[in-house]
Amino acid sequence: MNAPRVPGSIRRLAGRAIADFDMIRAGDRILVGLSGGKDSLSLLWLLQDLARRAPVRFEVAAVTIDPEIEGFEPGRLRDYLGTHGIPHFFVSEPIAELAARHMGKDSFCAFCSRMKRGLIYRTAREHGYNVIALGQHLDDLAESFLMSAFHGGQLRTMKAHYRIDAGDLRVIRPLVYVRERQTRDFAVAAGLPVILDNCPACFSKPTQREHMKALLAREEALHPRLFRNLRTTLGPLMREGGVPDEDATS
């Protein structure tokens, strides 16, 4: 089966981000956190494409965490990736059951994110991968920035590239210059097997992130250069003032 063709616009923006933040190095073994959403699927095919084209040699595989939540059925990703010959690790964990016993004062989303992140790290270590690739894009970073400013009183967003506290793994976000509409259009055009509600527990009610998304959409309608300006604004925060552990998968 032929691989989906990643649009040049996504490749160029991701290539610039990879270079700006020194994300990929010779010999890297990269594990993509694959939820089945449009962003993580787009990221997987972007990195597959770059691995074929780039002068630097690196490997790409994917890991999917199944939280065993009713309504989320990521199993079909195994057949899809298997058809394309992409190494894929599938990890099931009853996160909802664990949350009921151990969540404490955390929100379910925070508990789930932390659990998924730990399982992704464990999978990378067990199979010899040194880089975790996550699918957050410029819209996600802008929303995180506003939530941090409005509700936390801090100027922060997600980091584009960092080394985890244990020191053995790096985390990269190659889509930080890419817009959400670009991954959406690519997913539709390429017929990617997107799992629309890839987090049913979180999508069941309105969130702060959805409010920020709506706010940004209204402002962009009035100011078309909004996200271009935000990318410049967020650049230093992606490098120095970021939130290293927010949103393990996308």
Secondary structure in CASP SS format (residue, H / E / C, confidence):
PFRMAT SS
TARGET T0000
AUTHOR 0000-0000-0000
METHOD secondary structure of the structure
MODEL  1
M C 1.00
N C 1.00
A C 1.00
P C 1.00
R C 1.00
V C 1.00
P C 1.00
G H 1.00
S H 1.00
I H 1.00
R H 1.00
R H 1.00
L H 1.00
A H 1.00
G H 1.00
R H 1.00
A H 1.00
I H 1.00
A H 1.00
D H 1.00
F C 1.00
D C 1.00
M C 1.00
I C 1.00
R C 1.00
A C 1.00
G C 1.00
D C 1.00
R E 1.00
I E 1.00
L E 1.00
V E 1.00
G E 1.00
L C 1.00
S C 1.00
G C 1.00
G C 1.00
K H 1.00
D H 1.00
S H 1.00
L H 1.00
S H 1.00
L H 1.00
L H 1.00
W H 1.00
L H 1.00
L H 1.00
Q H 1.00
D H 1.00
L H 1.00
A H 1.00
R H 1.00
R H 1.00
A C 1.00
P C 1.00
V C 1.00
R C 1.00
F C 1.00
E E 1.00
V E 1.00
A E 1.00
A E 1.00
V E 1.00
T E 1.00
I E 1.00
D E 1.00
P C 1.00
E C 1.00
I C 1.00
E C 1.00
G C 1.00
F C 1.00
E C 1.00
P C 1.00
G C 1.00
R H 1.00
L H 1.00
R H 1.00
D H 1.00
Y H 1.00
L H 1.00
G H 1.00
T H 1.00
H C 1.00
G C 1.00
I C 1.00
P C 1.00
H E 1.00
F E 1.00
F E 1.00
V E 1.00
S E 1.00
E C 1.00
P C 1.00
I H 1.00
A H 1.00
E H 1.00
L H 1.00
A H 1.00
A H 1.00
R H 1.00
H H 1.00
M C 1.00
G C 1.00
K C 1.00
D C 1.00
S C 1.00
F H 1.00
C H 1.00
A H 1.00
F H 1.00
C H 1.00
S H 1.00
R H 1.00
M H 1.00
K H 1.00
R H 1.00
G H 1.00
L H 1.00
I H 1.00
Y H 1.00
R H 1.00
T H 1.00
A H 1.00
R H 1.00
E H 1.00
H H 1.00
G C 1.00
Y C 1.00
N C 1.00
V E 1.00
I E 1.00
A E 1.00
L C 1.00
G C 1.00
Q C 1.00
H C 1.00
L H 1.00
D H 1.00
D H 1.00
L H 1.00
A H 1.00
E H 1.00
S H 1.00
F H 1.00
L H 1.00
M H 1.00
S H 1.00
A H 1.00
F H 1.00
H H 1.00
G H 1.00
G C 1.00
Q C 1.00
L C 1.00
R C 1.00
T E 1.00
M E 1.00
K C 1.00
A C 1.00
H E 1.00
Y E 1.00
R E 1.00
I C 1.00
D C 1.00
A C 1.00
G C 1.00
D C 1.00
L C 1.00
R E 1.00
V E 1.00
I E 1.00
R C 1.00
P C 1.00
L C 1.00
V C 1.00
Y C 1.00
V C 1.00
R C 1.00
E H 1.00
R H 1.00
Q H 1.00
T H 1.00
R H 1.00
D H 1.00
F H 1.00
A H 1.00
V H 1.00
A H 1.00
A H 1.00
G C 1.00
L C 1.00
P C 1.00
V C 1.00
I C 1.00
L C 1.00
D C 1.00
N C 1.00
C C 1.00
P H 1.00
A H 1.00
C H 1.00
F H 1.00
S C 1.00
K C 1.00
P C 1.00
T C 1.00
Q H 1.00
R H 1.00
E H 1.00
H H 1.00
M H 1.00
K H 1.00
A H 1.00
L H 1.00
L H 1.00
A H 1.00
R H 1.00
E H 1.00
E H 1.00
A H 1.00
L H 1.00
H C 1.00
P C 1.00
R C 1.00
L H 1.00
F H 1.00
R H 1.00
N H 1.00
L H 1.00
R H 1.00
T H 1.00
T H 1.00
L H 1.00
G H 1.00
P H 1.00
L H 1.00
M H 1.00
R H 1.00
E C 1.00
G C 1.00
G E 1.00
V E 1.00
P C 1.00
D C 1.00
E C 1.00
D C 1.00
A C 1.00
T C 1.00
S C 1.00
END
